[in-house]
Amino acid sequence: MKNNQIIIAYGLTQEEATAVHRHLISTMGCASKNITIITDPAAIFSLRASEVNLVGVKAHATNQQQWSKLMPVCQYLKANNIKFQIIK
């Protein structure tokens, strides 16, 4: 059974991840306990689709589409059917 978790993750500093955490709670009505902050790339590359609903990936603000195609983490997430959101 899929966990109901959103993972704030790749390329974010702890401060950025905390800011996104607060934003998701206020805008999406997510429960704080359902949002996990992970900033370790090794942990991101070990995620499976059954473990996560969404991964936030930091990318350059002006080149989001190109980044989502070129970044190895995005390629990994796509290959494993894990939803991700580019965060500016």
Chimera marker file (.cmm) of the C-alpha trace (Angstrom):
<marker_set name="trace">
<marker id="1" x="0.000" y="0.000" z="0.000" r="1" g="1" b="0" radius="0.5"/>
<marker id="2" x="1.343" y="3.406" z="-0.975" r="1" g="1" b="0" radius="0.5"/>
<marker id="3" x="2.334" y="5.730" z="1.823" r="1" g="1" b="0" radius="0.5"/>
<marker id="4" x="0.668" y="9.110" z="1.720" r="1" g="1" b="0" radius="0.5"/>
<marker id="5" x="3.893" y="11.070" z="1.694" r="1" g="1" b="0" radius="0.5"/>
<marker id="6" x="5.346" y="13.972" z="-0.163" r="1" g="1" b="0" radius="0.5"/>
<marker id="7" x="9.120" y="14.115" z="-0.116" r="1" g="1" b="0" radius="0.5"/>
<marker id="8" x="10.860" y="17.487" z="-0.293" r="1" g="1" b="0" radius="0.5"/>
<marker id="9" x="14.168" y="16.666" z="-1.653" r="1" g="1" b="0" radius="0.5"/>
<marker id="10" x="16.775" y="16.902" z="-4.346" r="1" g="1" b="0" radius="0.5"/>
<marker id="11" x="19.037" y="19.936" z="-4.579" r="1" g="1" b="0" radius="0.5"/>
<marker id="12" x="17.344" y="21.858" z="-1.787" r="1" g="1" b="0" radius="0.5"/>
<marker id="13" x="19.175" y="23.239" z="1.195" r="1" g="1" b="0" radius="0.5"/>
<marker id="14" x="17.626" y="22.546" z="4.579" r="1" g="1" b="0" radius="0.5"/>
<marker id="15" x="16.318" y="26.148" z="4.679" r="1" g="1" b="0" radius="0.5"/>
<marker id="16" x="14.753" y="25.863" z="1.218" r="1" g="1" b="0" radius="0.5"/>
<marker id="17" x="13.193" y="22.518" z="2.075" r="1" g="1" b="0" radius="0.5"/>
<marker id="18" x="11.715" y="23.957" z="5.270" r="1" g="1" b="0" radius="0.5"/>
<marker id="19" x="10.234" y="26.876" z="3.303" r="1" g="1" b="0" radius="0.5"/>
<marker id="20" x="8.678" y="24.478" z="0.772" r="1" g="1" b="0" radius="0.5"/>
<marker id="21" x="7.388" y="22.353" z="3.661" r="1" g="1" b="0" radius="0.5"/>
<marker id="22" x="5.552" y="25.376" z="5.098" r="1" g="1" b="0" radius="0.5"/>
<marker id="23" x="4.262" y="26.327" z="1.642" r="1" g="1" b="0" radius="0.5"/>
<marker id="24" x="2.784" y="22.861" z="1.007" r="1" g="1" b="0" radius="0.5"/>
<marker id="25" x="1.081" y="22.844" z="4.397" r="1" g="1" b="0" radius="0.5"/>
<marker id="26" x="-0.533" y="26.231" z="3.791" r="1" g="1" b="0" radius="0.5"/>
<marker id="27" x="-1.424" y="25.936" z="0.098" r="1" g="1" b="0" radius="0.5"/>
<marker id="28" x="-2.227" y="22.247" z="-0.333" r="1" g="1" b="0" radius="0.5"/>
<marker id="29" x="-3.542" y="21.529" z="3.133" r="1" g="1" b="0" radius="0.5"/>
<marker id="30" x="-1.008" y="18.748" z="3.616" r="1" g="1" b="0" radius="0.5"/>
<marker id="31" x="-0.483" y="17.446" z="7.108" r="1" g="1" b="0" radius="0.5"/>
<marker id="32" x="2.986" y="18.211" z="8.396" r="1" g="1" b="0" radius="0.5"/>
<marker id="33" x="3.526" y="14.545" z="9.314" r="1" g="1" b="0" radius="0.5"/>
<marker id="34" x="2.938" y="13.530" z="5.663" r="1" g="1" b="0" radius="0.5"/>
<marker id="35" x="5.785" y="15.665" z="4.350" r="1" g="1" b="0" radius="0.5"/>
<marker id="36" x="9.297" y="14.313" z="4.750" r="1" g="1" b="0" radius="0.5"/>
<marker id="37" x="12.344" y="16.481" z="4.192" r="1" g="1" b="0" radius="0.5"/>
<marker id="38" x="15.199" y="14.576" z="2.570" r="1" g="1" b="0" radius="0.5"/>
<marker id="39" x="18.221" y="16.368" z="1.149" r="1" g="1" b="0" radius="0.5"/>
<marker id="40" x="20.562" y="13.393" z="0.734" r="1" g="1" b="0" radius="0.5"/>
<marker id="41" x="20.897" y="12.508" z="-2.988" r="1" g="1" b="0" radius="0.5"/>
<marker id="42" x="21.603" y="8.857" z="-2.180" r="1" g="1" b="0" radius="0.5"/>
<marker id="43" x="18.252" y="8.604" z="-0.423" r="1" g="1" b="0" radius="0.5"/>
<marker id="44" x="16.462" y="10.137" z="-3.405" r="1" g="1" b="0" radius="0.5"/>
<marker id="45" x="18.035" y="7.658" z="-5.821" r="1" g="1" b="0" radius="0.5"/>
<marker id="46" x="16.778" y="4.786" z="-3.686" r="1" g="1" b="0" radius="0.5"/>
<marker id="47" x="13.118" y="5.867" z="-3.658" r="1" g="1" b="0" radius="0.5"/>
<marker id="48" x="10.440" y="3.671" z="-5.217" r="1" g="1" b="0" radius="0.5"/>
<marker id="49" x="7.065" y="4.782" z="-6.566" r="1" g="1" b="0" radius="0.5"/>
<marker id="50" x="5.304" y="2.821" z="-3.821" r="1" g="1" b="0" radius="0.5"/>
<marker id="51" x="7.044" y="4.936" z="-1.177" r="1" g="1" b="0" radius="0.5"/>
<marker id="52" x="6.307" y="8.478" z="-2.314" r="1" g="1" b="0" radius="0.5"/>
<marker id="53" x="3.674" y="10.679" z="-3.924" r="1" g="1" b="0" radius="0.5"/>
<marker id="54" x="5.838" y="13.575" z="-5.057" r="1" g="1" b="0" radius="0.5"/>
<marker id="55" x="9.475" y="14.661" z="-5.011" r="1" g="1" b="0" radius="0.5"/>
<marker id="56" x="10.497" y="18.305" z="-5.222" r="1" g="1" b="0" radius="0.5"/>
<marker id="57" x="13.563" y="18.901" z="-7.402" r="1" g="1" b="0" radius="0.5"/>
<marker id="58" x="15.395" y="22.212" z="-7.416" r="1" g="1" b="0" radius="0.5"/>
<marker id="59" x="16.372" y="23.488" z="-10.840" r="1" g="1" b="0" radius="0.5"/>
<marker id="60" x="17.431" y="26.717" z="-12.467" r="1" g="1" b="0" radius="0.5"/>
<marker id="61" x="14.384" y="28.956" z="-12.692" r="1" g="1" b="0" radius="0.5"/>
<marker id="62" x="14.812" y="29.943" z="-16.336" r="1" g="1" b="0" radius="0.5"/>
<marker id="63" x="15.493" y="26.480" z="-17.737" r="1" g="1" b="0" radius="0.5"/>
<marker id="64" x="13.014" y="24.206" z="-15.978" r="1" g="1" b="0" radius="0.5"/>
<marker id="65" x="11.990" y="22.123" z="-18.993" r="1" g="1" b="0" radius="0.5"/>
<marker id="66" x="15.573" y="21.559" z="-20.100" r="1" g="1" b="0" radius="0.5"/>
<marker id="67" x="16.620" y="20.701" z="-16.540" r="1" g="1" b="0" radius="0.5"/>
<marker id="68" x="13.823" y="18.159" z="-16.168" r="1" g="1" b="0" radius="0.5"/>
<marker id="69" x="15.110" y="16.349" z="-19.265" r="1" g="1" b="0" radius="0.5"/>
<marker id="70" x="18.820" y="16.543" z="-18.448" r="1" g="1" b="0" radius="0.5"/>
<marker id="71" x="19.061" y="16.089" z="-14.693" r="1" g="1" b="0" radius="0.5"/>
<marker id="72" x="19.913" y="12.488" z="-13.776" r="1" g="1" b="0" radius="0.5"/>
<marker id="73" x="17.578" y="12.651" z="-10.795" r="1" g="1" b="0" radius="0.5"/>
<marker id="74" x="14.657" y="13.606" z="-13.053" r="1" g="1" b="0" radius="0.5"/>
<marker id="75" x="15.532" y="10.798" z="-15.451" r="1" g="1" b="0" radius="0.5"/>
<marker id="76" x="15.630" y="8.368" z="-12.512" r="1" g="1" b="0" radius="0.5"/>
<marker id="77" x="12.282" y="9.572" z="-11.174" r="1" g="1" b="0" radius="0.5"/>
<marker id="78" x="10.645" y="9.332" z="-14.613" r="1" g="1" b="0" radius="0.5"/>
<marker id="79" x="12.035" y="5.837" z="-15.172" r="1" g="1" b="0" radius="0.5"/>
<marker id="80" x="10.600" y="4.713" z="-11.836" r="1" g="1" b="0" radius="0.5"/>
<marker id="81" x="7.204" y="6.418" z="-12.282" r="1" g="1" b="0" radius="0.5"/>
<marker id="82" x="7.759" y="8.784" z="-9.383" r="1" g="1" b="0" radius="0.5"/>
<marker id="83" x="6.044" y="12.160" z="-9.730" r="1" g="1" b="0" radius="0.5"/>
<marker id="84" x="8.250" y="15.169" z="-9.240" r="1" g="1" b="0" radius="0.5"/>
<marker id="85" x="7.869" y="18.908" z="-9.265" r="1" g="1" b="0" radius="0.5"/>
<marker id="86" x="10.558" y="21.350" z="-10.336" r="1" g="1" b="0" radius="0.5"/>
<marker id="87" x="10.977" y="23.989" z="-7.628" r="1" g="1" b="0" radius="0.5"/>
<marker id="88" x="12.457" y="27.340" z="-8.596" r="1" g="1" b="0" radius="0.5"/>
<link id1="1" id2="2" r="1" g="1" b="0" radius="0.2"/>
<link id1="2" id2="3" r="1" g="1" b="0" radius="0.2"/>
<link id1="3" id2="4" r="1" g="1" b="0" radius="0.2"/>
<link id1="4" id2="5" r="1" g="1" b="0" radius="0.2"/>
<link id1="5" id2="6" r="1" g="1" b="0" radius="0.2"/>
<link id1="6" id2="7" r="1" g="1" b="0" radius="0.2"/>
<link id1="7" id2="8" r="1" g="1" b="0" radius="0.2"/>
<link id1="8" id2="9" r="1" g="1" b="0" radius="0.2"/>
<link id1="9" id2="10" r="1" g="1" b="0" radius="0.2"/>
<link id1="10" id2="11" r="1" g="1" b="0" radius="0.2"/>
<link id1="11" id2="12" r="1" g="1" b="0" radius="0.2"/>
<link id1="12" id2="13" r="1" g="1" b="0" radius="0.2"/>
<link id1="13" id2="14" r="1" g="1" b="0" radius="0.2"/>
<link id1="14" id2="15" r="1" g="1" b="0" radius="0.2"/>
<link id1="15" id2="16" r="1" g="1" b="0" radius="0.2"/>
<link id1="16" id2="17" r="1" g="1" b="0" radius="0.2"/>
<link id1="17" id2="18" r="1" g="1" b="0" radius="0.2"/>
<link id1="18" id2="19" r="1" g="1" b="0" radius="0.2"/>
<link id1="19" id2="20" r="1" g="1" b="0" radius="0.2"/>
<link id1="20" id2="21" r="1" g="1" b="0" radius="0.2"/>
<link id1="21" id2="22" r="1" g="1" b="0" radius="0.2"/>
<link id1="22" id2="23" r="1" g="1" b="0" radius="0.2"/>
<link id1="23" id2="24" r="1" g="1" b="0" radius="0.2"/>
<link id1="24" id2="25" r="1" g="1" b="0" radius="0.2"/>
<link id1="25" id2="26" r="1" g="1" b="0" radius="0.2"/>
<link id1="26" id2="27" r="1" g="1" b="0" radius="0.2"/>
<link id1="27" id2="28" r="1" g="1" b="0" radius="0.2"/>
<link id1="28" id2="29" r="1" g="1" b="0" radius="0.2"/>
<link id1="29" id2="30" r="1" g="1" b="0" radius="0.2"/>
<link id1="30" id2="31" r="1" g="1" b="0" radius="0.2"/>
<link id1="31" id2="32" r="1" g="1" b="0" radius="0.2"/>
<link id1="32" id2="33" r="1" g="1" b="0" radius="0.2"/>
<link id1="33" id2="34" r="1" g="1" b="0" radius="0.2"/>
<link id1="34" id2="35" r="1" g="1" b="0" radius="0.2"/>
<link id1="35" id2="36" r="1" g="1" b="0" radius="0.2"/>
<link id1="36" id2="37" r="1" g="1" b="0" radius="0.2"/>
<link id1="37" id2="38" r="1" g="1" b="0" radius="0.2"/>
<link id1="38" id2="39" r="1" g="1" b="0" radius="0.2"/>
<link id1="39" id2="40" r="1" g="1" b="0" radius="0.2"/>
<link id1="40" id2="41" r="1" g="1" b="0" radius="0.2"/>
<link id1="41" id2="42" r="1" g="1" b="0" radius="0.2"/>
<link id1="42" id2="43" r="1" g="1" b="0" radius="0.2"/>
<link id1="43" id2="44" r="1" g="1" b="0" radius="0.2"/>
<link id1="44" id2="45" r="1" g="1" b="0" radius="0.2"/>
<link id1="45" id2="46" r="1" g="1" b="0" radius="0.2"/>
<link id1="46" id2="47" r="1" g="1" b="0" radius="0.2"/>
<link id1="47" id2="48" r="1" g="1" b="0" radius="0.2"/>
<link id1="48" id2="49" r="1" g="1" b="0" radius="0.2"/>
<link id1="49" id2="50" r="1" g="1" b="0" radius="0.2"/>
<link id1="50" id2="51" r="1" g="1" b="0" radius="0.2"/>
<link id1="51" id2="52" r="1" g="1" b="0" radius="0.2"/>
<link id1="52" id2="53" r="1" g="1" b="0" radius="0.2"/>
<link id1="53" id2="54" r="1" g="1" b="0" radius="0.2"/>
<link id1="54" id2="55" r="1" g="1" b="0" radius="0.2"/>
<link id1="55" id2="56" r="1" g="1" b="0" radius="0.2"/>
<link id1="56" id2="57" r="1" g="1" b="0" radius="0.2"/>
<link id1="57" id2="58" r="1" g="1" b="0" radius="0.2"/>
<link id1="58" id2="59" r="1" g="1" b="0" radius="0.2"/>
<link id1="59" id2="60" r="1" g="1" b="0" radius="0.2"/>
<link id1="60" id2="61" r="1" g="1" b="0" radius="0.2"/>
<link id1="61" id2="62" r="1" g="1" b="0" radius="0.2"/>
<link id1="62" id2="63" r="1" g="1" b="0" radius="0.2"/>
<link id1="63" id2="64" r="1" g="1" b="0" radius="0.2"/>
<link id1="64" id2="65" r="1" g="1" b="0" radius="0.2"/>
<link id1="65" id2="66" r="1" g="1" b="0" radius="0.2"/>
<link id1="66" id2="67" r="1" g="1" b="0" radius="0.2"/>
<link id1="67" id2="68" r="1" g="1" b="0" radius="0.2"/>
<link id1="68" id2="69" r="1" g="1" b="0" radius="0.2"/>
<link id1="69" id2="70" r="1" g="1" b="0" radius="0.2"/>
<link id1="70" id2="71" r="1" g="1" b="0" radius="0.2"/>
<link id1="71" id2="72" r="1" g="1" b="0" radius="0.2"/>
<link id1="72" id2="73" r="1" g="1" b="0" radius="0.2"/>
<link id1="73" id2="74" r="1" g="1" b="0" radius="0.2"/>
<link id1="74" id2="75" r="1" g="1" b="0" radius="0.2"/>
<link id1="75" id2="76" r="1" g="1" b="0" radius="0.2"/>
<link id1="76" id2="77" r="1" g="1" b="0" radius="0.2"/>
<link id1="77" id2="78" r="1" g="1" b="0" radius="0.2"/>
<link id1="78" id2="79" r="1" g="1" b="0" radius="0.2"/>
<link id1="79" id2="80" r="1" g="1" b="0" radius="0.2"/>
<link id1="80" id2="81" r="1" g="1" b="0" radius="0.2"/>
<link id1="81" id2="82" r="1" g="1" b="0" radius="0.2"/>
<link id1="82" id2="83" r="1" g="1" b="0" radius="0.2"/>
<link id1="83" id2="84" r="1" g="1" b="0" radius="0.2"/>
<link id1="84" id2="85" r="1" g="1" b="0" radius="0.2"/>
<link id1="85" id2="86" r="1" g="1" b="0" radius="0.2"/>
<link id1="86" id2="87" r="1" g="1" b="0" radius="0.2"/>
<link id1="87" id2="88" r="1" g="1" b="0" radius="0.2"/>
</marker_set>
